[in-house]
Amino acid sequence: MMPMADKYERKNMIRRLIPLVTSAMFSATLMFAQMAPPGGPTPAAMPDCKAMMQQHEDMQKHMAEMNAKLQSLVDDMNRVKGSAKVDKIAAVINELVTQRAMMQKQMMDMQPAMMNHMMEHMKSGMMKGMTDSMSGCPMMKEGEKPAQESENFSTMNGYITNIEEQTLKNLDFRRVLFTAPHSQLVLMSLKAGEDIGKEIHKVDQFIRIERGDGKVILNGKESAVHTGFAFVIPAGTEHNVKNTGAGELKLYTIYSPPQHRDGTIHKTKAEAEKDEGDHP
């Protein structure tokens, strides 16, 4: 029977090894699953393309089988309690190490064939164009992914962004994000104690507070506003917004129709007050 001290030491060692081995296994699995060696459309290269594609599919099938076996061992480990759990944990670690070594060997065995296959495409590409050569390979088509869209972008149909994120990271007193024919999206950031300034617009205005505490004054009537508050200012209403908190007051506003020149950026309130050509 294993001494109690040795048993605890083994358990502690296994607990330390699990995250390390799992992380290494996960990294190897990603490399293995995403491996897509290039191919080409020339008659000489196409048989190799198809053969490597078949090998790639066989590897994915084998990986699924290994994952199923590993999951079975993990389920067994989770079912038992007490000292028996130590042996089940050891079985999981042994399987992880075995699978990682097997995948590394398969990848190394495949590497020469992959390199030769890519060289064939490069030779073909020099004569026919690399794009045409690579595009015909089924392995390349397997690895194709749609281009990711940017964080925010404007199109002929409008403007798309994470408005909360954009508002919170904005450091400018005023920043026009997007101007449409009949509306305009603008970010604002007020320092502690700062206000927008008393004004009257000929346009309607919507404001939402994303962070901070303040007060809005509409035709002389004050109301406290906080994170998550929103309010509408009809055209012709005398208004002002003031930051009453200790930190910055972050907000975004929508004018209808546009109130500021498209693309306007005012770093400070003083800069905004000096910009006589701001309004369209």
N, C-alpha and C positions, 0 to 999 in steps of 0.2 A: 504493500500500500504506500502511496506517495506521502511523504511527510507534509504536515500542514503548511510549514513555512515555504517549502518548495512549490506547493500547490498555489499559494497566494502569489508567489513570484511569477509563476507561469501565467497565471491569470492577468497579472499586471503587464507582463511582457506582451501578451496577446492583445490587450487593450491598446497598448502603444503601437503595435504593428498594424492593427486593422486600418486606421485612417491612412497610414503611409502606403500600405499595399493597395488599398482601394483606390487611392488617388493615382498611383502609378498604373493600375489596371484600367482606370477610366480614361487616362490619357492615351494609353496604347489602343484601347477600343475605339476612341475617336479617330485616331490616325488610320486604324485598320478599316473602319467602316467608310471613311471618306476617301480612301485611296482609289483614284480613278486614272489609271495610266493612259496616256494619249494614244490615238490611232490615226488612220488615214484612209482616204477613199481609193487609193490606187489599187489595181487588181492584185499586185504582189503583196500589198500590205493588208488587204481586207481579211484574208483567212486568219492572219495573226490577230487582227482586231477582234474578230468574232470569238477566237479561242480565248483571248484574254478576258473578254467580256464574260464568257462562260465560267472562267476561273474565278472571276470577281463574284459572280452570282453564287458559285459553289461555296466561296468563302463566307459570304453573307449567310447562307443556309447553315453552314457549320457554326458560325457565330451564334445564330439563334438557338441551336442545339446546346451549345455551351452555356448560354445564358439561362436556358431552361434547367440545366443540371445545377448550375449555381443557385438559382432561385429555390430549387428543391432543398438544397443543403441549408440555405438560409431559413426556409420554413421549418425544417427540422430543428435548427438551432433555436428558433423562437418558441418552439413548442415545449422544450425541456426546461427544467429548473435545477438549481443546486449544482453539485459538482459535475453532473453529466453535461452541463452546458459548456464546460471547458473543452471537452473533447469535440463537441459539435462546432465550436468556434474554430478550433484547430483545423477541422475538416474544411471549413469555409476558406480559411487562409491558404491551406494547401492547394485547394482547387484554384484559387485566384492566382497563386504563383505558377501553377502548372499551365493554366490557360495563357498567362502573360508570356511565359517562355515559348509556348507553342506558336503564338501569334508572331512573336519576334522572329522565330526561325522561318515561318512562312513568308514573312515580309522580306527577310534577307535572301531567301531562295528565289523570290520573284524579282528582286531588284535587277539582276543582269538582263533578264528578258524584257523588263520594262524599259531599261535604258536603250537596248537595241531597237525596240519597237519605236521609241521616240526618235531615234536617229533616222529610222526609215522615213518617218513623217517629215523630219527636217530636210532630208534629201529631196523628198517629193515637193516640199514647200518651196525650196529654192527655185524650182522650175515652174511650178503652177500657182504659187502663192500660199503662204503658210496658213492663212485662214481657210482656204478651200480644202487644204490637205487635212487639217485637224477637224473640220466640221463634219466630215463624213464618218468619223470613228464613233461606233456605238458607245464606247467608253466615255468619250467626251460628252455625248448627248446625255449620258447617265448622270454626269456631274454638273450639268447646267443648272443654274439657279437664277431666278428672276432678280433683276437689280433692285436693291433696296431704295425706298424713297427717302428723301432727306427729312430732317426733323421738321422743317416747315418749308412750304413752297407756295408760290402763287402760280395760277394757271389762268387760262382764258375763262374758266368756270368759277374762279374765286380764289380764296386763300385758306390754307389749312395749317394749323399749328397747335401745340400744347399751350394754350393761353395762360394757364396757371404757372407753368414753368417759365414761360417768357416774362410774365409780369414780375415774378419773384426775383429773377436774376437781373432785371433791368436796374441800372444805376443812374439813368438819365432823368432829368426833370421831365422831359417830354420826348417821346420817340414815336413817330408815325410808322406803324407796321404795314398797313395796306389801305389803299384808297380805291374805292369803287365809284361808279358814276353817281350813286345816291347815298353812300355811307362811307364811313372811315373808322378804322380801328387804330387806337392810340394807347401807348403805355405811359404811365407817369409814376414818379417816385418823389415823395416829399420828405425832406429832412425833418428831424424833430423841431417842432415849433413853426415850421414853414407852412405857408398856404399857397393856393393857386393864385389868389387875387380876385377881388370883386369884379365881376364881369356880367355882361348880358349878351347872349348870342341870338342870332336870327335863325338858329337851327335847333332841333331837338337833340338832347344828349342823354345817354345812359351811362352810369358809372357803377362799377363793382369793386369793392375793397377786397383784395386778396390777402393782405396782411397789415395789421396795425390798428390803431385807434385814432379816431378823429371826430370832427363835427362838420356837418353840412349846413349851410345857411341859405335858405330859399326865401326870397322876398322878406328878409329880416327875421325869419323864424329859424331857430337853431335846433338841430337834432343830432344826438350822438350816433356815431356809426362805428362799427367794428369789423373784424375779419368775417367775410361772408355776406356783409350787407350790400345791398344794391339800391339804387334810386334813379329816378328819371327826372330830368330837368326840361320842361317844355320851353320852346322858343319864347323869348321875351321875358324870361324869369331872371331877376337879379340873383346871382348865386356866388358862393365861395365854398371851398373845401379847405379845412385846416387840420394839420397833424397835431393831435394833442397827446400822443404817446411818446415814449422814450426812444423808440426806434424809428426806422423809416416807415412811411405809409405807402404801401404798394397798391396801385390800382390800374385798371384799364378802363377805357371809355370808348363809346361808339357814338359818333356824330352822324346825324342824318338831316341834310346832306353834309358833305365834308366841310370841315371848319379850317383845317390847316393845309399848307402846301404839301403836296405829296413828297415823301422822303425826308420830311423835316426831322432834325435831331437837335434838341436843345440840352446841352449838358447841365446847365444851371438855370435857375429862374431869372437871374440877371441877363443871361444870354438870350432868353426868350423875350424879355421886355425890350431888348435892343433890336430885335428882329422885326423891323417895320414891314417887311415883305412877306411875313409868315402866312397871312390869310390870302386865299385864292381870290 
